[in-house]
């Protein structure tokens, strides 16, 4: 020991080379740990870790022996404290690289690279986030804060003893909460309020007196349409603060309550913020502009100036009207690209298909837009009004251009308009939108002769046109000065180097004379179509005709190849050659579509020229076969061992093969609109049964919630056709699809009637597959309706039918459903055994998706039997699979069951969080009864964490549903409400 009583200072060691120190990494945002490269280093005893933490948190500054003793033991150090400090330092020095832990000035210091400590990295990320937010870039700010928070691994300085560690632990926890609050604030700014409610509910349980969290929770609930719960949070907070601290809520919290009470419209949307909050919030959906855009100078200037004003105080809406083929879309796309610099937060685009027979529904478009703006599917509400409100909130404060192409009417448009300063909407339509309030109306006429000639020249070439100017003027006049017609005629001439412009003019004149019985408005376009069509090679003409038959909004290359009965490569060559003639458009790589006028013309050509008529029917039959065979392949990949694919109607055209089920799922959801359109179109004599089977094979479109409404509408339409055709076999299967759809939607009475009718028809037609599944569905529905004895009878029959048909997957399904019913009848041991048998079958056949349903059934039985840990494990396994398979209904139900377990295990905050997540996932799917069940559990969890006001709101909401449905659960809710009122 030295004379001053300080530690012995050994000879100063030189700092280690940079490359050696670079290898060391340290963490304090969790357990105190050290690594050299990938090697975990021993940090020693708790006191030795406390010494290491104290040195790390000094960021290279020297700590004296006295400071370290105070840090480790405070006012009551052991008698050998100094020796202990020296020992700990010596041990650490041996573990770390040479020269890292040094002795100087009577103390110790760590010499490491700044980025070697996780806390330093977290602070730098948070600082960068603050600067990004101050600069208006919330996207980057949110990303950086999340990266900073991700560095935490539980409680900072976990299990490290000593007063210094305790103080630093509290400081770091406070900082972590501040970062979390900042990130949640930005979550609300971008409309992620539904997801935020779950996290905020858990945080307010852990930090009940933290008013900022309560304020964020109130705002998140209010923006989620849960005003009563938001006000109840204030009531609970006021009571808690009075009881615990004897104070009133802060002025900020009180002002928020007042604004919620008066339903302040400004409160429903985020503060203005010029930057998006996710990197994906910058959509760039505009179609490519044509390279030979010509003319329309005054319109380009007028519309461009109008769009530029969107940066001011009003939202700009420009409605561009004109006849088909006049160039509305081309002009709108060109103007939108030119104005894109005024809209740095993105551009949205949709073809509303207003000129067709199946115009796009606003709610479908809104869901697509919201996903493009970065919102997860679980955050998208069901009602079109709610989607529209969320859409406007998400766009508020941002500069986004929305191009709404080919609109039907103002009613279709209104929900799709942004409505806030900084955004703009550009609309095209056949008719004038005179009833679209505030719109700047622009009527687009045909081109001037000079503009038309310029366009023709850019397509054909200046040299050819220059020598035959008069003939060129005759051509564009024959085209009616319509850009679509000029483009098609010009493309035809450009592809015929031996033709002169005069030849083209003569041919157009001949076509006009032949079509002189047509109305004047259609004459030029159809004459141009005739010319373009007449110049096609036979194979091109056939492809042009047949492609127009398909009802979908577009068509994939693989589907087109099936329709044309050609190899994919040959089909691609033909389709690309049609794109070159401007008769077909390439919407995206591998996808094609017609202008609506061209589609009508192509169908007319097919009616006229595709002879015999059976050739048209054969083309649609091949398309149906392609979709059915591919959907069956996806179904088989997701559900190995399921016999459905063997009992579908046979197909003569193969489908796409998949080896990865995720690729198959991607195909199914991408093709959903086209596939359902094909079902609707081919549901008729000769193809009805295959159309019905395609609906059944694609049932994931209903169960996932992604296309539930479209699936239900298609199933109802097919059922009507089956009855009209007098086909009981097809009718029974259509009833099964509709039953599935109504089960998913929580419409159990309708589903029960359909299952009963399907069973009767299956008995008549001896369709064993339909018979077994009808009984299976009836058993499940009887369970939902508390008719457990009936349910057991139906499921026992289903079990017999599945076994008779050697359908192991069906057998496993019936076993698991029977497990649920036996559980309700009080036969717990039998319930557990049945679910385990179901799991064995699914696991043996490799059916992961339905194996998750079996684990769900087992989890329910284990919960009722008190084996909560095992039940939690089964539900967690099931949840992972449901999420991976995009099964939103079952994902939400698994979260609900986990909340029930948490409640029984007295993990009330976690129960509330899981119940909130279940509510979010089940938005728009599952029905009112399931939602009421979740609200019942959520209320119980909230009551347990000291939020009785909010709990009562949840229970009253659930009670209204139970009473409307006549559900027995209403009695339990009455009891809960009475107990809280008496407290």
C-alpha positions, -999 to 999 in steps of 0.1 A, spaced: 0 0 0 12 35 -9 18 61 19 -14 80 10 -35 49 17 -46 46 -20 -42 15 -41 -9 5 -54 -5 19 -88 13 -6 -110 35 5 -139 14 22 -166 6 -1 -194 6 12 -229 -27 13 -247 -34 -18 -267 -34 -16 -305 -67 -4 -320 -74 -37 -337 -73 -56 -304 -95 -32 -285 -120 -31 -314 -128 -68 -306 -141 -60 -271 -178 -52 -266 -197 -45 -234 -234 -43 -224 -250 -26 -195 -285 -23 -210 -294 -57 -195 -270 -80 -177 -235 -66 -175 -215 -87 -201 -184 -86 -221 -174 -102 -254 -142 -106 -274 -155 -111 -309 -181 -139 -306 -165 -152 -273 -184 -144 -241 -160 -133 -214 -165 -141 -177 -175 -109 -158 -171 -126 -124 -190 -122 -92 -219 -97 -87 -195 -73 -71 -169 -77 -98 -197 -69 -124 -206 -39 -103 -170 -26 -106 -170 -32 -143 -203 -14 -147 -191 16 -126 -160 19 -149 -180 15 -181 -205 42 -171 -176 67 -165 -169 65 -203 -131 63 -199 -128 87 -169 -107 76 -139 -126 64 -108 -107 66 -75 -106 38 -51 -129 57 -28 -155 63 -55 -155 27 -64 -159 16 -28 -189 40 -25 -203 26 -57 -201 -10 -46 -210 -7 -9 -222 28 -1 -219 39 35 -212 4 49 -182 -10 31 -165 -42 44 -133 -39 63 -113 -53 33 -131 -32 7 -99 -17 -8 -84 -52 -12 -115 -65 -27 -115 -36 -53 -79 -45 -62 -88 -81 -65 -118 -75 -88 -96 -51 -110 -69 -77 -112 -93 -104 -123 -109 -81 -149 -75 -71 -162 -67 -108 -169 -100 -113 -188 -98 -82 -209 -73 -73 -235 -40 -59 -223 -41 -21 -217 -79 -19 -215 -81 -17 -177 -55 8 -166 -45 21 -132 -38 59 -129 -40 87 -104 -49 64 -75 -78 47 -94 -88 28 -124 -101 35 -159 -113 16 -189 -99 26 -223 -123 13 -250 -137 24 -282 -169 45 -277 -190 22 -299 -179 -9 -278 -205 -1 -251 -242 -6 -260 -252 24 -240 -230 47 -260 -245 33 -292 -281 37 -279 -274 74 -269 -259 82 -303 -290 66 -320 -313 85 -298 -295 118 -304 -297 112 -342 -334 105 -338 -339 138 -320 -321 156 -348 -341 138 -375 -374 146 -358 -364 182 -354 -357 183 -391 -392 168 -399 -380 134 -408 -402 112 -386 -395 81 -407 -358 82 -398 -365 93 -362 -388 64 -355 -364 39 -371 -335 53 -350 -355 52 -317 -365 17 -324 -329 7 -330 -319 24 -297 -347 6 -278 -338 -28 -294 -304 -26 -277 -321 -32 -243 -321 -68 -231 -343 -66 -201 -336 -44 -170 -304 -23 -173 -276 -35 -149 -297 -66 -141 -287 -82 -108 -258 -58 -103 -256 -48 -65 -246 -15 -50 -261 20 -46 -244 33 -77 -259 5 -99 -293 12 -83 -291 49 -91 -280 43 -127 -306 16 -132 -333 41 -123 -318 67 -146 -316 43 -175 -351 30 -169 -364 66 -170 -346 73 -202 -359 41 -217 -395 52 -209 -389 86 -224 -377 70 -256 -407 47 -256 -431 76 -251 -414 94 -280 -418 64 -303 -454 58 -292 -461 95 -299 -449 90 -335 -469 58 -338 -500 78 -331 -489 103 -357 -491 78 -384 -523 61 -375 -510 31 -356 -533 38 -327 -549 3 -326 -515 -13 -321 -503 13 -296 -533 6 -273 -519 -29 -264 -485 -16 -255 -498 14 -236 -522 -7 -216 -493 -28 -204 -471 3 -197 -498 21 -177 -501 -10 -156 -464 -10 -149 -462 28 -144 -497 37 -131 -487 73 -120 -470 83 -152 -495 107 -167 -478 110 -201 -485 73 -208 -521 78 -197 -524 107 -221 -511 87 -250 -534 58 -241 -564 82 -241 -555 95 -275 -549 60 -289 -582 48 -277 -600 79 -290 -585 75 -324 -595 38 -324 -631 48 -320 -632 39 -283 -642 73 -269 -659 59 -238 -628 39 -228 -606 70 -234 -628 90 -209 -627 61 -185 -589 62 -185 -591 98 -173 -616 88 -146 -594 60 -134 -563 83 -135 -580 110 -115 -591 85 -88 -556 70 -86 -538 103 -83 -562 114 -56 -558 82 -36 -521 78 -40 -508 114 -41 -537 136 -32 -534 156 -65 -555 163 -96 -545 153 -131 -521 175 -150 -535 204 -171 -525 186 -202 -545 155 -193 -575 175 -183 -575 195 -215 -573 162 -235 -604 149 -216 -623 181 -224 -614 178 -261 -625 141 -261 -658 151 -244 -666 176 -272 -654 152 -299 -628 177 -312 -623 169 -349 -587 180 -348 -580 155 -321 -590 127 -344 -560 133 -367 -523 136 -361 -504 169 -358 -492 182 -391 -459 166 -400 -444 168 -434 -426 135 -432 -439 100 -431 -432 78 -401 -422 46 -419 -398 42 -447 -426 24 -466 -448 55 -462 -434 69 -495 -454 49 -521 -445 54 -557 -474 38 -575 -477 60 -606 -476 40 -639 -448 48 -662 -454 79 -684 -453 74 -721 -420 86 -737 -437 102 -767 -462 123 -747 -471 152 -770 -492 183 -768 -518 192 -742 -496 221 -732 -524 242 -717 -538 213 -698 -504 203 -684 -498 239 -673 -533 243 -658 -533 210 -639 -497 214 -628 -503 248 -614 -534 235 -596 -515 206 -581 -487 230 -570 -512 249 -548 -517 218 -527 -486 229 -507 -507 258 -495 -538 259 -473 -562 238 -493 -563 203 -507 -564 204 -545 -589 182 -564 -587 182 -601 -613 161 -620 -604 154 -656 -633 142 -678 -636 131 -714 -647 103 -737 -629 70 -739 -597 71 -758 -592 108 -755 -561 104 -734 -573 111 -699 -551 86 -682 -520 94 -702 -524 131 -695 -531 125 -658 -500 102 -654 -478 127 -673 -490 156 -651 -486 135 -619 -450 126 -627 -442 162 -635 -458 174 -602 -442 146 -581 -415 170 -568 -444 188 -549 -453 155 -532 -421 141 -517 -441 118 -494 -454 96 -522 -479 91 -550 -508 66 -549 -525 52 -579 -556 31 -586 -577 21 -616 -612 24 -603 -626 4 -633 -655 28 -634 -663 21 -671 -666 -16 -665 -693 -38 -650 -674 -44 -617 -661 -10 -605 -637 -11 -576 -652 -8 -542 -639 21 -521 -633 0 -491 -610 -24 -511 -591 6 -525 -587 21 -491 -573 -11 -477 -548 -12 -505 -538 24 -500 -534 20 -462 -511 -10 -467 -491 10 -492 -488 38 -466 -472 14 -442 -502 3 -420 -504 -34 -412 -535 -53 -421 -544 -56 -384 -547 -18 -382 -572 -15 -410 -608 -12 -397 -637 -30 -414 -662 -2 -422 -655 20 -452 -662 51 -431 -635 40 -406 -610 32 -433 -616 66 -449 -611 84 -416 -579 64 -409 -567 71 -445 -572 109 -440 -555 108 -406 -525 89 -421 -522 115 -449 -526 145 -426 -496 167 -425 -480 149 -455 -477 158 -492 -491 129 -511 -506 129 -546 -535 105 -552 -543 96 -588 -578 81 -590 -581 68 -626 -613 58 -644 -638 68 -617 -674 58 -619 -691 86 -600 -686 110 -571 -699 85 -545 -671 61 -554 -645 90 -551 -655 107 -519 -640 82 -494 -608 82 -514 -601 119 -512 -573 130 -487 -590 161 -475 -561 179 -459 -537 206 -470 -505 194 -487 -522 165 -505 -539 165 -539 -562 142 -558 -562 139 -596 -593 122 -610 -602 109 -644 -637 98 -655 -659 95 -685 -685 119 -671 -681 154 -655 -679 152 -617 -703 181 -612 -714 168 -578 -678 165 -565 -677 195 -542 -647 218 -545 -633 200 -575 -615 218 -603 -632 204 -634 -613 200 -666 -630 188 -698 -606 171 -721 -615 172 -757 -598 155 -787 -564 168 -797 -560 198 -820 -549 188 -855 -514 201 -849 -511 182 -816 -525 150 -832 -499 154 -860 -471 158 -835 -481 127 -816 -484 107 -848 -450 120 -859 -433 110 -827 -446 75 -831 -440 70 -868 -409 92 -873 -404 127 -887 -389 115 -920 -420 94 -931 -445 120 -920 -426 150 -934 -429 137 -970 -466 130 -967 -480 157 -944 -514 158 -961 -518 121 -958 -507 122 -922 -534 149 -915 -559 126 -931 -548 98 -908 -552 118 -876 -585 131 -888 -597 96 -895 -587 88 -860 -609 115 -848 -579 133 -832 -582 107 -804 -548 98 -788 -557 62 -783 -567 57 -819 -537 77 -832 -513 56 -810 -528 23 -823 -527 35 -859 -492 49 -856 -479 17 -840 -494 -2 -869 -476 20 -895 -443 19 -875 -444 -19 -877 -450 -18 -915 -419 -3 -930 -432 -10 -965 -464 10 -960 -466 47 -967 -487 71 -948 -510 73 -977 -516 35 -976 -525 39 -939 -549 68 -946 -566 48 -973 -571 17 -951 -585 39 -923 -610 55 -948 -621 20 -959 -627 10 -922 -647 41 -915 -669 34 -945 -675 -2 -934 -683 10 -898 -705 40 -909 -735 26 -890 -717 32 -857 -723 63 -836 -700 92 -843 -684 91 -809 -672 55 -813 -665 56 -850 -629 67 -850 -618 45 -821 -634 14 -835 -622 20 -870 -587 22 -855 -592 -10 -836 -604 -27 -868 -573 -15 -886 -550 -26 -858 -568 -59 -854 -569 -66 -891 -531 -62 -894 -524 -88 -867 -509 -121 -875 -534 -150 -869 -518 -160 -836 -518 -124 -824 -554 -120 -834 -564 -151 -816 -546 -140 -785 -562 -106 -787 -597 -121 -789 -593 -147 -762 -576 -125 -736 -605 -101 -737 -628 -129 -724 -614 -130 -689 -633 -109 -664 -604 -102 -640 -590 -67 -637 -558 -80 -653 -542 -113 -660 -509 -129 -652 -486 -144 -678 -491 -179 -665 -529 -175 -666 -528 -160 -701 -507 -190 -712 -534 -213 -700 -562 -193 -716 -543 -194 -749 -532 -230 -745 -496 -221 -752 -462 -226 -735 -454 -196 -713 -425 -184 -734 -447 -184 -766 -475 -167 -747 -451 -140 -735 -438 -133 -770 -474 -129 -782 -485 -107 -754 -454 -84 -757 -461 -81 -794 -496 -69 -786 -481 -44 -761 -460 -31 -790 -492 -25 -810 -507 -5 -781 -537 -29 -781 -526 -44 -748 -509 -28 -717 -483 -42 -694 -495 -32 -660 -465 -47 -643 -438 -73 -651 -456 -105 -659 -491 -89 -658 -513 -75 -686 -545 -56 -690 -567 -40 -716 -580 -4 -719 -617 -9 -711 -626 2 -747 -601 -23 -762 -615 -51 -739 -650 -45 -752 -637 -45 -787 -617 -77 -781 -648 -94 -768 -668 -83 -798 -641 -98 -820 -643 -130 -801 -680 -132 -805 -677 -125 -842 -645 -143 -852 -638 -170 -826 -657 -199 -842 -670 -222 -833 -683 -207 -801 -670 -237 -782 -635 -223 -787 -644 -194 -764 -658 -217 -739 -627 -239 -741 -605 -209 -734 -624 -200 -703 -624 -236 -693 -586 -238 -695 -584 -206 -674 -607 -222 -648 -586 -254 -649 -554 -234 -644 -568 -216 -613 -583 -247 -598 -552 -269 -603 -530 -242 -589 -553 -235 -559 -554 -272 -553 -516 -273 -553 -514 -245 -528 -541 -262 -506 -522 -295 -507 -489 -278 -498 -505 -261 -468 -525 -292 -457 -506 -324 -464 -528 -355 -461 -561 -336 -467 -582 -356 -492 -601 -326 -506 -576 -322 -534 -583 -358 -545 -620 -352 -546 -622 -320 -566 -634 -321 -601 -607 -332 -625 -588 -306 -646 -573 -310 -680 -548 -281 -677 -521 -282 -651 -515 -255 -625 -484 -239 -612 -463 -262 -589 -449 -248 -557 -423 -263 -533 -426 -236 -507 -460 -229 -491 -452 -192 -487 -448 -189 -524 -481 -206 -528 -498 -183 -504 -483 -153 -522 -498 -165 -554 -532 -171 -539 -535 -136 -524 -520 -119 -555 -545 -137 -578 -575 -133 -554 -595 -108 -575 -588 -126 -608 -595 -160 -592 -629 -150 -577 -638 -132 -610 -631 -165 -628 -654 -184 -603 -682 -159 -609 -677 -159 -647 -676 -197 -651 -703 -206 -627 -726 -220 -653 -735 -251 -673 -705 -273 -681 -681 -256 -657 -702 -250 -626 -688 -279 -605 -652 -268 -612 -661 -232 -603 -676 -244 -570 -645 -265 -562 -622 -236 -570 -641 -216 -543 -636 -244 -518 -599 -249 -526 -593 -212 -521 -611 -210 -487 -580 -193 -472 -592 -161 -489 -621 -162 -464 -603 -176 -433 -574 -151 -436 -598 -121 -436 -579 -106 -466 -608 -112 -491 -636 -123 -468 -663 -101 -482 -654 -108 -518 -653 -145 -511 -687 -144 -494 -703 -125 -523 -689 -149 -548 -701 -179 -528 -736 -165 -526 -736 -158 -564 -724 -194 -572 -750 -208 -548 -778 -190 -567 -765 -203 -600 -762 -239 -587 -799 -237 -576 -809 -223 -609 -791 -251 -628 -807 -277 -606 -774 -292 -596 -777 -305 -560 -740 -317 -559 -727 -282 -568 -753 -266 -545 -741 -287 -515 -705 -276 -521 -714 -240 -526 -733 -241 -493 -701 -254 -476 -681 -224 -489 -708 -200 -478 -710 -217 -444 -673 -213 -439 -676 -176 -448 -704 -170 -424 -685 -190 -396 -655 -167 -401 -678 -137 -399 -694 -149 -367 -728 -153 -384 -736 -186 -368 -773 -189 -375 -768 -184 -412 -739 -209 -412 -759 -235 -393 -788 -233 -419 -763 -236 -447 -745 -266 -431 -779 -283 -425 -789 -278 -461 -755 -290 -474 -759 -322 -453 -793 -329 -467 -780 -324 -503 -749 -345 -497 -770 -374 -485 -790 -372 -517 -760 -370 -540 -738 -394 -520 -710 -367 -518 -692 -381 -488 -668 -352 -486 -695 -326 -484 -715 -349 -460 -685 -352 -436 -676 -315 -436 -713 -304 -432 -715 -326 -401 -682 -312 -389 -694 -276 -393 -727 -284 -377 -708 -297 -347 -687 -266 -343 -717 -243 -347 -737 -262 -321 -707 -257 -297 -708 -220 -304 -745 -220 -297 -741 -240 -264 -759 -270 -278 -732 -294 -267 -751 -327 -269 -762 -319 -305 -726 -309 -312 -713 -342 -300 -737 -361 -321 -728 -342 -353 -691 -345 -347 -693 -382 -340 -711 -386 -373 -684 -365 -390 -657 -387 -375 -674 -418 -389 -677 -402 -424 -641 -390 -425 -629 -425 -415 -651 -441 -441 -635 -418 -466 -600 -425 -453 -596 -388 -448 -571 -384 -420 -570 -347 -420 -608 -345 -417 -606 -371 -389 -581 -350 -370 -603 -319 -375 -634 -337 -361 -613 -351 -332 -602 -316 -322 -636 -302 -325 -650 -331 -305 -624 -323 -279 -639 -288 -275 -674 -302 -271 -664 -329 -246 -646 -302 -226 -679 -282 -224 -697 -314 -213 -672 -317 -184 -652 -346 -198 -618 -330 -195 -596 -361 -197 -614 -372 -229 -610 -337 -243 -572 -338 -238 -569 -372 -253 -589 -363 -284 -568 -332 -290 -536 -351 -286 -548 -377 -311 -555 -349 -336 -520 -335 -331 -505 -369 -337 -523 -372 -370 -514 -337 -382 -478 -340 -372 -474 -374 -389 -488 -361 -421 -468 -329 -419 -499 -307 -418 -484 -277 -399 -513 -253 -404 -541 -276 -390 -516 -289 -365 -518 -254 -350 -556 -257 -347 -551 -290 -329 -526 -273 -305 -552 -246 -300 -578 -272 -290 -553 -289 -266 -545 -255 -251 -581 -249 -243 -585 -283 -226 -552 -279 -206 -563 -244 -195 -596 -257 -181 -576 -286 -164 -553 -260 -147 -522 -269 -166 -515 -233 -175 -478 -235 -184 -484 -264 -208 -515 -246 -223 -494 -214 -227 -468 -234 -247 -494 -249 -270 -511 -215 -277 -477 -199 -283 -468 -226 -308 -501 -222 -326 -498 -184 -326 -465 -186 -345 -480 -208 -372 -512 -188 -376 -491 -156 -381 -468 -173 -405 -498 -186 -425 -517 -153 -425 -546 -168 -406 -559 -136 -389 -589 -152 -373 -569 -178 -355 -541 -155 -347 -566 -133 -329 -582 -162 -311 -548 -176 -300 -540 -141 -285 -573 -141 -267 -566 -176 -252 -532 -164 -241 -549 -135 -224 -572 -159 -205 -541 -178 -193 -524 -146 -182 -555 -137 -162 -556 -170 -145 -519 -168 -137 -524 -133 -122 -504 -117 -150 -530 -90 -154 -510 -65 -174 -499 -91 -199 -535 -103 -201 -547 -68 -210 -519 -65 -236 -527 -98 -253 -565 -90 -252 -558 -57 -268 -537 -73 -295 -565 -98 -301 -590 -70 -306 -567 -53 -331 -561 -85 -351 -598 -94 -351 -609 -61 -366 -632 -69 -395 -632 -106 -389 -646 -131 -364 -679 -114 -357 -695 -97 -327 -696 -127 -304 -659 -134 -305 -652 -97 -300 -674 -97 -269 -655 -126 -255 -623 -107 -259 -638 -76 -243 -650 -96 -213 -614 -109 -207 -600 -74 -213 -623 -59 -188 -613 -84 -161 -576 -77 -168 -581 -39 -167 -600 -42 -134 -571 -61 -119 -546 -35 -129 -565 -7 -113 -585 6 -143 -621 -2 -132 -637 26 -152 -623 14 -185 -631 -22 -175 -668 -12 -171 -668 3 -206 -655 -30 -220 -681 -50 -201 -710 -28 -211 -699 -32 -247 -697 -69 -244 -731 -71 -226 -748 -52 -254 -736 -79 -278 -744 -108 -256 -779 -96 -250 -785 -89 -287 -774 -124 -295 -792 -140 -265 -759 -154 -253 -757 -169 -217 -724 -150 -211 -746 -119 -204 -752 -132 -168 -715 -133 -160 -711 -97 -173 -740 -85 -151 -723 -100 -121 -690 -83 -129 -706 -50 -134 -725 -53 -101 -694 -63 -82 -675 -31 -94 -705 -9 -87 -707 -22 -51 -669 -17 -46 
